[in-house]
């Protein structure tokens, strides 16, 4: 183990009953992206995928991300995941060790499903039993990812930061995704009625009631998550004040978020319903709803510099982002009785100097998570030799190193 790996408990120091670990034991792909077939036998520790650009490193991470609820780390249409040329079908199978024990998870798209409007969703099977949607995967797999697209989190639109935060919340609050979907459907219905010139209070008020109830619940979950993350960040700061992943200040910016800071939730619901009622004509003219949790922003500040994250250097932004992800992984581990989430870190060493790379690898070892890391330069991961499983990708195949 490299000297920089940090304070990891020795075997003699571990409690007799160790917490379960979440890790993929076997991964098999069929007609997925550039892979006709691929089968990987894996160990509990981290996985390093190396290869040239275009060799399919991110494709494997995308396949792993589909073992969790949602649309995967690229948010690509499922029909785009099929290898071309082909039938339009693809499949991902994994044997996953979970808090509930080893579980077989399969997901994919049936042949030519992209041509049938009724069959555009992916199939999900758990222990051979088909489930109605990917939401059932939340009972087994918790996952967080960082991709090159995430690197621009602090410079992009507020919607990207909301999506980032909501994805983190969903790891330990399975109802959050449901509430978000309910709010978005109700808001879409209200927007349609306004666009159609509907002004009957009864029709609009019903949707606005759903928006108020779910919208305030969404804002409350975000506030609770930000407070919990702030607590973990404070612990990390006390444990390692000189960490190359600087501590950050987090805040939520939005009307509902501000109201929740000093008013009971029921009063905030009433105030939001009143606002929606009073702004119908304004929203009709705008063609969209201009107030609500869909307009909130996650404001991140570089703590040591007291500088908005958007004004920091590229390297500082990457360090802040990784600090947030590591804090979140610790929070999930704390709430899941010691089981850390899986981490997918695509091209993670980009913009990281040697010290930050070493510190990141030490953090991953301390978390005892299965982290999937990709890069073009095997040497950049040399500190993980003996700790991680290395695979070289080339031409749709993988070779263990």
ABEGO torsion letter per residue (X at the ends): XBAAAEBBBBAAABBABBBBBBBBABBBBBGBEABABBBBBBBABBBBBBEBBGAGAAAAAAAAAAABBEAEAAGBBAAAABBOBEAGBBBBBBBBBBAAEBBBBBBEBBBGAAABAAAABBBBBBGGBBBABAAAAAAABBBBBBBAAAAAAAABBAAAAAAAAAAAAAAABAAAAAAAAAAAAAAAAAAAAAAAGBABAAAAAAAAAAAAAAAAAAAAAAAAAAAAAAAAAAAAAAABAABABBBBBBBBBEAAAAAAAABBAAAAAAAAAAAAAAAAAAAAAAGBBABEAAABBBBBBBAAAGBBAAABBAAAAAAAAAAAAAAAAAAAAAAAGGBBBBBBBBGAABGBBAAAAAAAAAAAAAAGBBBBBBBABAAAAAAABGABBBBBBBGGBBBBX
